[in-house]
C-alpha cells in the first residue's frame, strides 16, 4: 500500500507542473471520496484537469519516470515502479465541464501537506455514473461509492438523478434510492 505522504508528494509535483501552465487540477477517486466522508482503500492517485494539457502532462509524467499504460483523449494511466509502485490516473475534460467542476470545487487539505481542489459530491457521482456506463465491470464498486455519497453527503438528488438519466441508467438510480 502506498503511504499518504507519497500521494501528497506526487500530487504536489503535478499541481506545480499544471500551475505553471495555468491549468487547474482536482482530486477525484477514492481520496476525493474520503474528503466527503466516504472511506475506501486505494492504491492510486486520481486527478482531473483540462484536455488542453494532456500531451504536456503525459510527457511530464514520462519524464518523471512513469510508464504510460494508456492514453486517450479523456484519460491517461501511468505507473512508476520503485520501492513502492505508484499509479496516477488522470481524467481530462473539455473547457465547459472544467468550468462546471472547478466552479463548484472546494480546496481542502486532502492529505497532510496537500491542499487541492475537490469536486462537489454531485460531480463525483457524475464521474462514477460515466465510469459505469463506459465499463460495466465497475458497476458494483462505483455504485457502492455512489450509495455512500448519497447516504452521507448533503447533495442535490435531482441533479444526481439527471446524471443517471443522461447515461440511460435510470434503473440503477432507482435501485440506489430504494436501498436508502
GROMACS elastic network, one bead per residue, 0.5 to 0.9 nm:
[ bonds ]
;  ai    aj funct       b0    kb
    1    42     6  0.80166   500
    1    43     6  0.60931   500
    1    84     6  0.78719   500
    1    85     6  0.86049   500
    2     5     6  0.83655   500
    2     6     6  0.66157   500
    2     7     6  0.73756   500
    2    42     6  0.84311   500
    2    43     6  0.60867   500
    2    44     6  0.79721   500
    2    84     6  0.66399   500
    2    85     6  0.74848   500
    2    86     6  0.70143   500
    3     6     6  0.54197   500
    3     7     6  0.68613   500
    3     8     6  0.89974   500
    4     7     6  0.51206   500
    4     8     6  0.62430   500
    4     9     6  0.86751   500
    4   111     6  0.66378   500
    4   112     6  0.77451   500
    5     8     6  0.50253   500
    5     9     6  0.61486   500
    5    10     6  0.86329   500
    5   111     6  0.75860   500
    5   112     6  0.72053   500
    5   113     6  0.81509   500
    5   114     6  0.89544   500
    6     9     6  0.51475   500
    6    10     6  0.61712   500
    6    11     6  0.84792   500
    6    86     6  0.82560   500
    7    10     6  0.52774   500
    7    11     6  0.60256   500
    7    12     6  0.85149   500
    7    44     6  0.79085   500
    7    45     6  0.64570   500
    7    86     6  0.82016   500
    7   111     6  0.80367   500
    7   114     6  0.88294   500
    8    11     6  0.51102   500
    8    12     6  0.60104   500
    8    13     6  0.85640   500
    8   110     6  0.84901   500
    8   111     6  0.62888   500
    8   112     6  0.72787   500
    8   113     6  0.67452   500
    8   114     6  0.54534   500
    8   115     6  0.89089   500
    9    12     6  0.51526   500
    9    13     6  0.62298   500
    9    14     6  0.87483   500
    9   113     6  0.85203   500
    9   114     6  0.79678   500
   10    13     6  0.51796   500
   10    14     6  0.63699   500
   10    15     6  0.85902   500
   10    45     6  0.83442   500
   10    86     6  0.88454   500
   10    88     6  0.86298   500
   11    14     6  0.51473   500
   11    15     6  0.59605   500
   11    16     6  0.85833   500
   11    27     6  0.86346   500
   11    45     6  0.76857   500
   11    47     6  0.83888   500
   11   114     6  0.75615   500
   11   116     6  0.85666   500
   12    16     6  0.61104   500
   12    17     6  0.85759   500
   12   113     6  0.88214   500
   12   114     6  0.67903   500
   12   115     6  0.85894   500
   12   116     6  0.86783   500
   13    16     6  0.52776   500
   13    17     6  0.63300   500
   13    18     6  0.87579   500
   14    17     6  0.50340   500
   14    18     6  0.61411   500
   14    19     6  0.84361   500
   14    25     6  0.84706   500
   14    57     6  0.81175   500
   14    60     6  0.85941   500
   14    61     6  0.83546   500
   15    18     6  0.51948   500
   15    19     6  0.58937   500
   15    20     6  0.85964   500
   15    23     6  0.87596   500
   15    24     6  0.80159   500
   15    25     6  0.66044   500
   15    26     6  0.89832   500
   15   116     6  0.82924   500
   16    19     6  0.50352   500
   16    20     6  0.62843   500
   16    21     6  0.88767   500
   17    20     6  0.54583   500
   17    21     6  0.69751   500
   17    23     6  0.87493   500
   17    57     6  0.79352   500
   17    60     6  0.80426   500
   18    21     6  0.51186   500
   18    22     6  0.62707   500
   18    23     6  0.50173   500
   18    24     6  0.66596   500
   18    25     6  0.72246   500
   18    49     6  0.85589   500
   18    53     6  0.79103   500
   18    57     6  0.77980   500
   19    23     6  0.56355   500
   19    24     6  0.68382   500
   19    25     6  0.83980   500
   20    23     6  0.75945   500
   21    24     6  0.87571   500
   21    53     6  0.80044   500
   23    49     6  0.69427   500
   23    50     6  0.67069   500
   23    52     6  0.84650   500
   23    53     6  0.72968   500
   24    48     6  0.82558   500
   24    49     6  0.57723   500
   24    50     6  0.70575   500
   24    98     6  0.83472   500
   24   102     6  0.76962   500
   24   117     6  0.85347   500
   25    47     6  0.66709   500
   25    48     6  0.55689   500
   25    50     6  0.78340   500
   25   102     6  0.83849   500
   25   116     6  0.75921   500
   25   117     6  0.68001   500
   25   118     6  0.89322   500
   26    32     6  0.87242   500
   26    46     6  0.86490   500
   26    47     6  0.56148   500
   26    48     6  0.51316   500
   26    49     6  0.66304   500
   26   101     6  0.87320   500
   26   102     6  0.76667   500
   26   105     6  0.78660   500
   26   107     6  0.86841   500
   26   116     6  0.62515   500
   26   118     6  0.54407   500
   26   119     6  0.68315   500
   27    30     6  0.89629   500
   27    31     6  0.70300   500
   27    32     6  0.56005   500
   27    45     6  0.79547   500
   27    46     6  0.61559   500
   27    48     6  0.64129   500
   27   110     6  0.83023   500
   27   116     6  0.66145   500
   27   117     6  0.61648   500
   27   118     6  0.52768   500
   27   119     6  0.73757   500
   28    31     6  0.65616   500
   28    33     6  0.73504   500
   28    45     6  0.80681   500
   28    46     6  0.52165   500
   28    47     6  0.53098   500
   28    48     6  0.65682   500
   28    90     6  0.89810   500
   28    91     6  0.88761   500
   28   118     6  0.68119   500
   28   119     6  0.72316   500
   28   124     6  0.70004   500
   28   127     6  0.87957   500
   29    32     6  0.54615   500
   29    33     6  0.63111   500
   29    34     6  0.88790   500
   29    42     6  0.86052   500
   29    44     6  0.86250   500
   29    45     6  0.74571   500
   29    46     6  0.52770   500
   29    47     6  0.75621   500
   29   124     6  0.77610   500
   29   127     6  0.89603   500
   29   128     6  0.87851   500
   30    34     6  0.62838   500
   30    35     6  0.88530   500
   30    38     6  0.80780   500
   30    39     6  0.74124   500
   30    40     6  0.59446   500
   30    41     6  0.70963   500
   30    42     6  0.61304   500
   30    44     6  0.84393   500
   30    45     6  0.81867   500
   30    46     6  0.77182   500
   30   145     6  0.87404   500
   31    34     6  0.50761   500
   31    35     6  0.66548   500
   31    38     6  0.89029   500
   31    39     6  0.82854   500
   31    40     6  0.80865   500
   31    41     6  0.87362   500
   31    42     6  0.76542   500
   31    44     6  0.89279   500
   31    45     6  0.75154   500
   31    46     6  0.77756   500
   31   110     6  0.71024   500
   31   111     6  0.84461   500
   32    35     6  0.50715   500
   32    36     6  0.67518   500
   32    37     6  0.89844   500
   32    38     6  0.85940   500
   32    46     6  0.85034   500
   32   110     6  0.73670   500
   32   118     6  0.60517   500
   32   119     6  0.76258   500
   32   121     6  0.88445   500
   32   124     6  0.80921   500
   33    36     6  0.51065   500
   33    37     6  0.64677   500
   33    38     6  0.51040   500
   33    39     6  0.67939   500
   33    40     6  0.77400   500
   33   118     6  0.89938   500
   33   121     6  0.79438   500
   33   124     6  0.78314   500
   33   145     6  0.78369   500
   33   149     6  0.77278   500
   34    39     6  0.51881   500
   34    40     6  0.73114   500
   34   110     6  0.79854   500
   35    38     6  0.73056   500
   35    39     6  0.88179   500
   35   108     6  0.77272   500
   35   109     6  0.85035   500
   35   110     6  0.62503   500
   35   118     6  0.75681   500
   36    39     6  0.87713   500
   36   120     6  0.85255   500
   36   121     6  0.69363   500
   36   149     6  0.73110   500
   36   152     6  0.79267   500
   36   153     6  0.66996   500
   37   148     6  0.86745   500
   37   149     6  0.79043   500
   37   152     6  0.70365   500
   37   153     6  0.76943   500
   38   145     6  0.74704   500
   38   148     6  0.63335   500
   38   149     6  0.66823   500
   38   152     6  0.76947   500
   38   153     6  0.89942   500
   39   145     6  0.89718   500
   39   148     6  0.89789   500
   40   145     6  0.83454   500
   42    45     6  0.80411   500
   43    85     6  0.87590   500
   43    86     6  0.73191   500
   43    87     6  0.70974   500
   44    86     6  0.63730   500
   44    88     6  0.57149   500
   44    89     6  0.72177   500
   45    86     6  0.79518   500
   45    87     6  0.63019   500
   45    89     6  0.61955   500
   45    90     6  0.83578   500
   46    87     6  0.85674   500
   46    88     6  0.59825   500
   46    90     6  0.58168   500
   46    91     6  0.77861   500
   47    88     6  0.76665   500
   47    89     6  0.63295   500
   47    91     6  0.62609   500
   47    92     6  0.86987   500
   48    89     6  0.85916   500
   48    90     6  0.55638   500
   48    92     6  0.58832   500
   48    93     6  0.73987   500
   48    98     6  0.87137   500
   49    52     6  0.86865   500
   49    53     6  0.77973   500
   49    54     6  0.82735   500
   49    90     6  0.73456   500
   49    91     6  0.64307   500
   49    92     6  0.51558   500
   49    93     6  0.63523   500
   49    94     6  0.89349   500
   49    98     6  0.72814   500
   50    53     6  0.61732   500
   50    54     6  0.72990   500
   50    91     6  0.81350   500
   50    92     6  0.50072   500
   50    94     6  0.60719   500
   50    95     6  0.66638   500
   50    97     6  0.87823   500
   50    98     6  0.63862   500
   51    54     6  0.53199   500
   51    55     6  0.85095   500
   51    73     6  0.72619   500
   51    74     6  0.71508   500
   51    91     6  0.83586   500
   51    93     6  0.52530   500
   51    94     6  0.57988   500
   51    95     6  0.78033   500
   52    55     6  0.77335   500
   52    56     6  0.85537   500
   52    92     6  0.82003   500
   52    93     6  0.86419   500
   52    94     6  0.80600   500
   52    95     6  0.86627   500
   53    56     6  0.53419   500
   53    57     6  0.59327   500
   53    58     6  0.84961   500
   53    92     6  0.83552   500
   54    57     6  0.51868   500
   54    58     6  0.60616   500
   54    59     6  0.85512   500
   54    71     6  0.89144   500
   54    73     6  0.78287   500
   54    74     6  0.85850   500
   54    75     6  0.86013   500
   54    76     6  0.82586   500
   54    90     6  0.88465   500
   54    92     6  0.68781   500
   55    58     6  0.52149   500
   55    59     6  0.61944   500
   55    60     6  0.85755   500
   56    59     6  0.51124   500
   56    60     6  0.60574   500
   56    61     6  0.86467   500
   57    61     6  0.61041   500
   57    62     6  0.84762   500
   58    61     6  0.52073   500
   58    62     6  0.61465   500
   58    63     6  0.85234   500
   58    66     6  0.89096   500
   58    68     6  0.73859   500
   58    71     6  0.80879   500
   58    76     6  0.75275   500
   58    78     6  0.83647   500
   59    62     6  0.50595   500
   59    63     6  0.60049   500
   59    64     6  0.85085   500
   60    63     6  0.50200   500
   60    64     6  0.61482   500
   60    65     6  0.88969   500
   60    66     6  0.87698   500
   61    65     6  0.65544   500
   61    66     6  0.53579   500
   61    67     6  0.77935   500
   61    68     6  0.80486   500
   61    78     6  0.75283   500
   61    80     6  0.89996   500
   62    65     6  0.53002   500
   62    67     6  0.58562   500
   62    68     6  0.67907   500
   62    78     6  0.81721   500
   63    66     6  0.70840   500
   64    80     6  0.85696   500
   65    79     6  0.84266   500
   65    80     6  0.60546   500
   65    81     6  0.81104   500
   66    78     6  0.57529   500
   66    79     6  0.51608   500
   66    81     6  0.76003   500
   66    86     6  0.87073   500
   66    87     6  0.84714   500
   66    88     6  0.87470   500
   67    77     6  0.84735   500
   67    78     6  0.54076   500
   67    79     6  0.52018   500
   67    80     6  0.62458   500
   67    81     6  0.85802   500
   68    71     6  0.69773   500
   68    76     6  0.72440   500
   68    77     6  0.59356   500
   68    79     6  0.66126   500
   69    76     6  0.74699   500
   69    77     6  0.53642   500
   69    78     6  0.54441   500
   69    79     6  0.70003   500
   70    75     6  0.76212   500
   70    76     6  0.53304   500
   70    77     6  0.52193   500
   70    78     6  0.72828   500
   71    74     6  0.79123   500
   71    75     6  0.58045   500
   71    77     6  0.65479   500
   71    78     6  0.87834   500
   72    75     6  0.52821   500
   72    76     6  0.62189   500
   73    76     6  0.81616   500
   73    91     6  0.89422   500
   73    92     6  0.71642   500
   73    93     6  0.88039   500
   74    90     6  0.82396   500
   74    91     6  0.56795   500
   74    93     6  0.65167   500
   74    94     6  0.88753   500
   75    89     6  0.73115   500
   75    90     6  0.55822   500
   75    92     6  0.58874   500
   75    93     6  0.89424   500
   76    88     6  0.82583   500
   76    89     6  0.58161   500
   76    90     6  0.52496   500
   76    91     6  0.67618   500
   76    92     6  0.82096   500
   77    87     6  0.72743   500
   77    88     6  0.58972   500
   77    90     6  0.63995   500
   77    91     6  0.89748   500
   78    86     6  0.82677   500
   78    87     6  0.55829   500
   78    88     6  0.51090   500
   78    89     6  0.62469   500
   78    90     6  0.84837   500
   79    85     6  0.69329   500
   79    86     6  0.57166   500
   79    88     6  0.63924   500
   79    89     6  0.87652   500
   80    84     6  0.82900   500
   80    85     6  0.55978   500
   80    86     6  0.51800   500
   80    87     6  0.63737   500
   80    88     6  0.84012   500
   81    84     6  0.63769   500
   81    86     6  0.65648   500
   81    87     6  0.87350   500
   82    85     6  0.57760   500
   82    86     6  0.82853   500
   92    98     6  0.87430   500
   93    96     6  0.81044   500
   93    97     6  0.60059   500
   93    98     6  0.59215   500
   94    97     6  0.54803   500
   94    98     6  0.60803   500
   94    99     6  0.87191   500
   95    99     6  0.61294   500
   95   100     6  0.86654   500
   96    99     6  0.52199   500
   96   100     6  0.63867   500
   96   101     6  0.87650   500
   97   100     6  0.50966   500
   97   101     6  0.61248   500
   97   102     6  0.84422   500
   98   101     6  0.51775   500
   98   102     6  0.58066   500
   98   103     6  0.80936   500
   99   102     6  0.53246   500
   99   103     6  0.56673   500
   99   104     6  0.84458   500
  100   103     6  0.54011   500
  100   104     6  0.65316   500
  100   105     6  0.87551   500
  100   123     6  0.88898   500
  101   104     6  0.54925   500
  101   105     6  0.61111   500
  101   118     6  0.89799   500
  101   119     6  0.60327   500
  101   120     6  0.75630   500
  101   123     6  0.66936   500
  102   106     6  0.80879   500
  102   117     6  0.75850   500
  102   118     6  0.83630   500
  102   119     6  0.68612   500
  103   106     6  0.84763   500
  103   119     6  0.87868   500
  104   118     6  0.87259   500
  104   119     6  0.63856   500
  104   120     6  0.60340   500
  104   123     6  0.86890   500
  105   117     6  0.56865   500
  105   118     6  0.51825   500
  105   120     6  0.56243   500
  106   116     6  0.80238   500
  106   117     6  0.52719   500
  106   118     6  0.53890   500
  106   119     6  0.65565   500
  106   120     6  0.74928   500
  107   110     6  0.85311   500
  107   115     6  0.61988   500
  107   116     6  0.50571   500
  107   118     6  0.60074   500
  107   119     6  0.87879   500
  108   111     6  0.86446   500
  108   114     6  0.80091   500
  108   115     6  0.52340   500
  108   116     6  0.56509   500
  108   117     6  0.62886   500
  108   118     6  0.67458   500
  109   112     6  0.66058   500
  109   113     6  0.69392   500
  109   114     6  0.53986   500
  109   116     6  0.65205   500
  109   117     6  0.88099   500
  110   113     6  0.82118   500
  110   114     6  0.59040   500
  110   115     6  0.61169   500
  110   116     6  0.67243   500
  110   117     6  0.87032   500
  110   118     6  0.81834   500
  111   114     6  0.51398   500
  111   115     6  0.74034   500
  112   115     6  0.82224   500
  118   121     6  0.87911   500
  119   122     6  0.79865   500
  119   123     6  0.60324   500
  119   124     6  0.65204   500
  120   123     6  0.53513   500
  120   124     6  0.65599   500
  120   125     6  0.88260   500
  120   155     6  0.84502   500
  121   124     6  0.50644   500
  121   125     6  0.62541   500
  121   126     6  0.86982   500
  121   149     6  0.67789   500
  121   150     6  0.84862   500
  121   153     6  0.69915   500
  121   154     6  0.83202   500
  121   155     6  0.66527   500
  122   125     6  0.50424   500
  122   126     6  0.62827   500
  122   127     6  0.88320   500
  122   149     6  0.85880   500
  122   150     6  0.89504   500
  122   155     6  0.63235   500
  122   156     6  0.70208   500
  122   157     6  0.83957   500
  122   159     6  0.70974   500
  122   160     6  0.59971   500
  122   163     6  0.88353   500
  123   127     6  0.63501   500
  123   128     6  0.86557   500
  123   160     6  0.84342   500
  124   127     6  0.51449   500
  124   128     6  0.62815   500
  124   129     6  0.86855   500
  124   146     6  0.82740   500
  124   149     6  0.88086   500
  125   129     6  0.61043   500
  125   130     6  0.85712   500
  125   142     6  0.87703   500
  125   145     6  0.81819   500
  125   146     6  0.57955   500
  125   149     6  0.77803   500
  125   150     6  0.88190   500
  125   160     6  0.68736   500
  125   163     6  0.78684   500
  126   129     6  0.51291   500
  126   130     6  0.62097   500
  126   131     6  0.85962   500
  126   160     6  0.71199   500
  126   163     6  0.55962   500
  126   164     6  0.77737   500
  127   130     6  0.51054   500
  127   131     6  0.61162   500
  127   132     6  0.86740   500
  127   163     6  0.89641   500
  128   132     6  0.62290   500
  128   133     6  0.86526   500
  128   138     6  0.88602   500
  128   139     6  0.88331   500
  128   142     6  0.57230   500
  128   143     6  0.75878   500
  128   145     6  0.79909   500
  128   146     6  0.71397   500
  129   132     6  0.51303   500
  129   133     6  0.62527   500
  129   134     6  0.86823   500
  129   139     6  0.86927   500
  129   142     6  0.76478   500
  129   143     6  0.80635   500
  129   146     6  0.83488   500
  129   163     6  0.69131   500
  129   164     6  0.63614   500
  129   167     6  0.74100   500
  129   169     6  0.81113   500
  130   133     6  0.50502   500
  130   134     6  0.61458   500
  130   135     6  0.84829   500
  130   163     6  0.82853   500
  130   164     6  0.85248   500
  130   167     6  0.70467   500
  131   134     6  0.51284   500
  131   135     6  0.58623   500
  131   136     6  0.77932   500
  131   138     6  0.70549   500
  131   139     6  0.82193   500
  131   142     6  0.78308   500
  132   135     6  0.51452   500
  132   137     6  0.73622   500
  132   138     6  0.55715   500
  132   139     6  0.52140   500
  132   140     6  0.87909   500
  132   142     6  0.69260   500
  132   143     6  0.81606   500
  133   136     6  0.60221   500
  133   138     6  0.88496   500
  133   139     6  0.83950   500
  133   167     6  0.66558   500
  133   168     6  0.84246   500
  133   169     6  0.78580   500
  134   138     6  0.88550   500
  135   138     6  0.58611   500
  135   139     6  0.76647   500
  136   139     6  0.52852   500
  136   140     6  0.86989   500
  137   140     6  0.75576   500
  137   141     6  0.87531   500
  138   141     6  0.57742   500
  138   142     6  0.58965   500
  138   143     6  0.82121   500
  139   142     6  0.53698   500
  139   143     6  0.57287   500
  139   144     6  0.83560   500
  140   143     6  0.52114   500
  140   144     6  0.60898   500
  140   145     6  0.86913   500
  141   144     6  0.52166   500
  141   145     6  0.64492   500
  141   146     6  0.88426   500
  142   145     6  0.50212   500
  142   146     6  0.62218   500
  142   147     6  0.85589   500
  143   147     6  0.59672   500
  143   148     6  0.84597   500
  143   172     6  0.82502   500
  143   176     6  0.78533   500
  144   147     6  0.50580   500
  144   148     6  0.61392   500
  144   149     6  0.86232   500
  144   176     6  0.89115   500
  145   148     6  0.50977   500
  145   149     6  0.61913   500
  145   150     6  0.85905   500
  146   149     6  0.50860   500
  146   150     6  0.60960   500
  146   151     6  0.84894   500
  146   176     6  0.81843   500
  147   150     6  0.50747   500
  147   151     6  0.60438   500
  147   152     6  0.85763   500
  147   176     6  0.60896   500
  147   177     6  0.83148   500
  147   179     6  0.82873   500
  147   180     6  0.77852   500
  148   151     6  0.50290   500
  148   152     6  0.60343   500
  148   153     6  0.80793   500
  149   152     6  0.52458   500
  149   153     6  0.53108   500
  149   154     6  0.84373   500
  149   155     6  0.82694   500
  150   153     6  0.57235   500
  150   154     6  0.74412   500
  150   155     6  0.69357   500
  150   157     6  0.79962   500
  150   160     6  0.89555   500
  150   176     6  0.85540   500
  150   177     6  0.86566   500
  150   180     6  0.82261   500
  151   154     6  0.82639   500
  151   180     6  0.68456   500
  152   155     6  0.88511   500
  154   157     6  0.88743   500
  155   158     6  0.88997   500
  155   159     6  0.83273   500
  155   160     6  0.79608   500
  156   159     6  0.53786   500
  156   160     6  0.63783   500
  156   161     6  0.87356   500
  157   161     6  0.59971   500
  157   162     6  0.85112   500
  158   162     6  0.62022   500
  158   163     6  0.89039   500
  159   162     6  0.50429   500
  159   163     6  0.66450   500
  160   163     6  0.52821   500
  160   164     6  0.67406   500
  160   165     6  0.88010   500
  160   173     6  0.84491   500
  161   164     6  0.52511   500
  161   165     6  0.61528   500
  161   166     6  0.86181   500
  161   170     6  0.74159   500
  161   173     6  0.65356   500
  161   174     6  0.88241   500
  162   166     6  0.59703   500
  162   167     6  0.86747   500
  162   170     6  0.86774   500
  163   166     6  0.51768   500
  163   167     6  0.65563   500
  163   168     6  0.88076   500
  163   169     6  0.84973   500
  163   170     6  0.89017   500
  164   167     6  0.53662   500
  164   168     6  0.62606   500
  164   170     6  0.53723   500
  164   171     6  0.84404   500
  164   172     6  0.75298   500
  164   173     6  0.63090   500
  165   168     6  0.50048   500
  165   169     6  0.57375   500
  165   170     6  0.51051   500
  165   171     6  0.88866   500
  165   173     6  0.84093   500
  166   169     6  0.76124   500
  166   170     6  0.84910   500
  167   170     6  0.80120   500
  168   171     6  0.83433   500
  169   172     6  0.54899   500
  169   173     6  0.68291   500
  170   173     6  0.51990   500
  170   174     6  0.63540   500
  170   175     6  0.87897   500
  171   175     6  0.62325   500
  171   176     6  0.87495   500
  172   175     6  0.50117   500
  172   176     6  0.63605   500
  172   177     6  0.86841   500
  173   176     6  0.51484   500
  173   177     6  0.61734   500
  173   178     6  0.85494   500
  174   177     6  0.50876   500
  174   178     6  0.60591   500
  174   179     6  0.85939   500
  175   178     6  0.51474   500
  175   179     6  0.62489   500
  175   180     6  0.88701   500
  176   179     6  0.50752   500
  176   180     6  0.64302   500
  177   180     6  0.52897   500
